[in-house]
Amino acid sequence: MDLRPAVMKVLLFLIILLPMALAVTHTLQYHYTLVTQGIHFQEFTAVALVDAERVAYYDSNIGKIIPKTEWIQEIGSDFPDYWDNQSKRMQSDQENLKQLLNTIIKTFNHTEGSHTLQRMYGCEVHNGGKTAGYDRYGFDGEDFISLDLENKTWTAANDKAVITKHQWKTAGTEAQIRERYLKNECVNWLMKFVSYSKVTLQRGDDYLSGTTYEYNDLIIACYNVGPWLGVVIGLSLFVILIICVSVFAIWRRIQKDLTSVPAPSSPNASSKANMLDF
């Protein structure tokens, strides 16, 4: 029986599964869209996402942020001013984005037609505690300017954005302020959001699935086990992979030895040969 196809399938499965077990990531993202007046659409919309799940929504018609998941509403019980503060923050960001769009339109003399300005920013927490963040702007569907988080500077995507880059550089410490937010406050809130979720938001955290905890401290404590559990799972899969490779190598060696043994000669064939020689 040829076991090679089955062994190869197991090896392929482990090779695919190993990176998935080690790649544990949580994300917090905010997406803003501002359009010029005259379009039959809200002037400003904002969406907050945790691990790609929409958890909050705001637009210029409503004027306040609306929670979109059951678990995130619980934050208001521990932080009574959270939703009011978030609504004020969205209103402020709306005005700032509107001023930027007006400046871009005047600078490049794009006074005719409709225009769109988008901002996307957020942070990530990877397995082992490594964090990352970004803050990017797009104008009329094209990249415009983005934050270089490590160097705390702005990067212009095209010649038009160079003017905005110089203006922001001259204005002062905006890049440093946003860098501190993405590395500190954003990450802290992301971990709070994860702890408040009643079911796992992490695609690989099956050990939290379907479990509800009464106290937030217990949820945080259980989540902190996550990175280590990912390492244990990854190492276990690696050991299984080594065992499978070893078994496959031994099996091939046995097959090779069996095929190298000469077949015994037939007595009838030997007698016939003697008769011919006679």
C-alpha positions in Angstrom: 0.0 0.0 0.0 1.5 3.3 -1.1 1.3 5.8 1.9 3.1 8.6 0.3 0.0 10.6 -0.9 -1.5 10.5 2.7 1.8 11.5 4.3 2.3 14.3 1.9 -1.2 15.6 2.6 -0.5 15.6 6.4 2.7 17.5 5.9 1.1 20.0 3.6 -1.7 20.5 6.2 0.8 21.1 9.0 2.8 23.5 6.9 -0.3 25.6 6.3 -1.6 25.4 9.8 1.6 26.3 11.6 1.9 29.9 10.5 -1.9 30.4 11.2 -1.4 29.2 14.8 1.5 31.6 15.4 -0.1 34.6 13.6 -2.3 36.0 16.4 -3.4 39.6 15.6 -6.0 42.0 17.0 -6.8 45.2 15.1 -8.6 48.5 15.8 -9.4 50.6 12.8 -11.2 53.9 12.1 -12.4 54.8 8.6 -13.4 58.4 7.8 -15.0 59.6 4.6 -15.8 63.3 3.8 -17.5 64.4 0.6 -18.2 67.9 -0.8 -21.7 69.2 -0.5 -24.1 68.6 -3.4 -23.9 64.8 -3.3 -26.9 62.9 -2.0 -24.9 61.3 0.8 -23.9 62.2 4.4 -21.2 64.8 4.3 -19.1 62.8 6.8 -19.2 59.2 7.9 -17.0 57.3 10.3 -16.8 53.6 11.1 -14.9 51.9 13.9 -13.8 48.2 13.5 -12.3 45.7 15.9 -10.8 42.7 14.1 -12.7 43.7 11.0 -16.0 43.8 12.8 -18.0 47.0 12.7 -18.5 48.1 16.3 -19.5 51.8 16.0 -20.9 54.2 13.5 -21.1 58.0 13.2 -22.3 60.4 10.5 -22.9 64.1 10.2 -26.7 63.7 10.1 -26.9 61.8 13.3 -24.2 63.9 15.1 -23.3 61.2 17.6 -21.6 57.8 17.6 -23.8 54.7 17.6 -22.6 51.3 19.1 -23.2 48.5 16.6 -22.5 45.4 18.8 -23.9 44.2 22.0 -20.6 43.7 23.8 -19.3 47.2 23.1 -22.3 48.8 24.7 -21.0 47.5 28.1 -18.2 49.9 28.0 -20.6 52.7 28.9 -21.3 51.0 32.3 -17.6 51.2 33.3 -16.8 54.5 31.5 -20.0 56.6 31.7 -18.6 59.5 29.6 -17.1 57.2 26.9 -19.8 57.6 24.2 -20.2 61.4 24.8 -16.5 61.8 24.5 -16.3 59.7 21.3 -19.2 61.8 19.8 -17.3 65.0 20.5 -14.1 63.5 19.1 -15.9 62.5 15.9 -17.4 66.0 15.6 -13.9 67.5 16.0 -12.4 65.1 13.5 -15.1 65.9 11.0 -14.3 69.7 11.2 -10.6 69.0 10.9 -11.1 66.8 7.8 -13.4 69.4 6.3 -10.8 72.1 6.8 -8.2 69.9 5.2 -10.4 69.2 2.2 -11.2 72.9 1.7 -7.4 73.6 1.8 -6.6 71.0 -0.8 -9.4 72.2 -3.1 -8.2 75.8 -2.9 -4.5 74.9 -3.2 -5.0 72.9 -6.4 -7.9 75.0 -7.7 -10.3 72.0 -7.7 -13.4 74.2 -7.1 -15.6 72.4 -9.6 -17.1 68.9 -9.3 -17.4 66.7 -6.3 -14.4 65.6 -4.2 -13.7 63.0 -1.5 -11.2 62.9 1.3 -10.7 59.8 3.3 -8.7 59.0 6.4 -7.8 55.5 7.7 -5.9 55.0 10.9 -5.5 52.3 13.6 -3.3 50.0 15.5 -2.5 46.3 15.7 -1.3 43.9 18.5 0.5 40.8 17.3 1.4 37.6 19.1 4.1 38.3 21.6 3.1 41.9 22.3 4.5 43.5 19.2 2.4 46.5 18.1 2.0 48.5 14.8 0.0 51.5 13.6 -0.8 53.6 10.6 -2.5 56.9 9.7 -3.2 57.4 6.0 -5.2 60.0 3.9 -6.6 59.6 0.4 -7.9 62.3 -1.9 -10.4 61.5 -4.7 -9.6 57.7 -4.5 -5.8 58.1 -4.6 -3.2 57.9 -1.8 -2.4 61.4 -0.6 -0.3 61.5 2.6 0.6 59.0 5.3 2.4 59.0 8.7 5.8 57.4 9.0 5.4 56.0 12.5 9.0 55.1 13.1 10.5 58.4 12.0 7.5 60.5 13.2 7.2 62.3 9.9 4.7 62.6 7.0 5.3 60.9 3.6 3.7 62.5 0.5 2.3 60.0 -2.0 2.5 62.5 -4.9 3.6 66.0 -5.8 0.3 67.5 -4.7 0.7 66.2 -1.2 4.2 67.7 -0.7 2.6 71.1 0.0 0.4 69.6 2.7 3.5 67.8 4.1 5.4 71.1 4.4 2.4 72.8 6.0 2.0 70.1 8.7 5.8 70.0 9.3 5.7 73.8 9.9 2.7 73.6 12.1 4.6 71.6 14.8 4.3 68.3 16.6 1.2 66.7 15.0 3.2 63.7 13.8 4.6 63.1 17.3 1.1 63.4 18.9 -0.4 60.9 16.5 2.5 58.5 17.0 2.0 58.5 20.8 -1.7 57.9 20.3 -1.2 55.0 18.0 1.4 53.3 20.2 -0.3 54.0 23.5 -4.0 55.0 23.7 -5.0 53.1 20.6 -3.4 49.9 21.8 -4.9 50.3 25.3 -8.4 50.7 24.0 -7.9 47.8 21.6 -7.1 45.5 24.5 -10.1 46.9 26.4 -12.4 46.1 23.4 -11.0 42.6 23.2 -11.6 42.0 26.9 -15.2 43.2 26.7 -16.1 40.9 23.8 -18.2 38.0 25.0 -17.0 35.8 22.2 -13.6 35.7 20.6 -12.6 38.4 18.1 -9.4 36.6 17.3 -9.7 34.1 14.5 -7.2 31.8 16.2 -8.4 32.1 19.8 -10.7 29.1 19.8 -10.1 28.6 23.5 -12.2 31.7 24.3 -15.0 30.9 21.9 -18.5 30.8 23.4 -17.2 31.7 26.9 -18.8 34.5 28.9 -17.1 36.0 31.9 -18.7 38.0 34.7 -15.7 40.1 35.6 -13.5 42.0 33.1 -10.3 41.2 35.1 -10.9 37.5 34.5 -11.4 38.1 30.8 -8.1 40.1 30.6 -6.3 37.4 32.6 -7.6 34.7 30.2 -6.7 36.7 27.2 -3.1 37.2 28.5 -2.7 33.4 28.2 -3.4 33.8 24.5 0.1 34.6 23.1 1.6 31.7 25.2 -1.0 29.3 24.1 -0.3 30.2 20.5 3.4 29.5 21.0 2.5 26.1 22.6 0.2 25.2 19.7 2.9 26.2 17.2 5.6 24.2 18.9 3.3 21.2 19.1 2.6 21.4 15.4 6.3 21.7 14.7 7.1 18.6 16.7 4.3 16.7 14.9 5.8 17.9 11.6 9.3 16.6 12.6 7.8 13.2 13.6 5.9 12.9 10.3 9.0 13.8 8.3 11.1 11.2 10.3 8.5 8.5 9.8 8.3 9.2 6.1 12.1 9.0 5.8 12.2 5.7 7.7 9.4 4.3 5.5 11.2 5.3 2.3 14.4 3.7 3.6 12.6 0.4 4.3 11.0 0.5 0.8 14.4 1.1 -0.7 15.9 -1.8 1.2 13.1 -4.2 0.2 13.4 -3.3 -3.5 17.2 -3.9 -3.4 17.0 -7.6 -2.2 17.5 -9.9 -5.3 14.6 -12.2 -6.1 15.3 -16.0 -5.6 15.9 -18.0 -8.7 13.3 -20.5 -9.9 14.3 -24.2 -9.7 12.7 -25.0 -13.0 14.7 -22.2 -14.7 17.9 -23.6 -13.2 17.2 -27.2 -14.5 16.4 -25.9 -18.0 19.6 -24.0 -18.1 21.6 -27.2 -17.1 19.8 -29.2 -19.9 20.8 -26.7 -22.5 24.4 -26.7 -21.3 24.5 -30.5 -21.6 
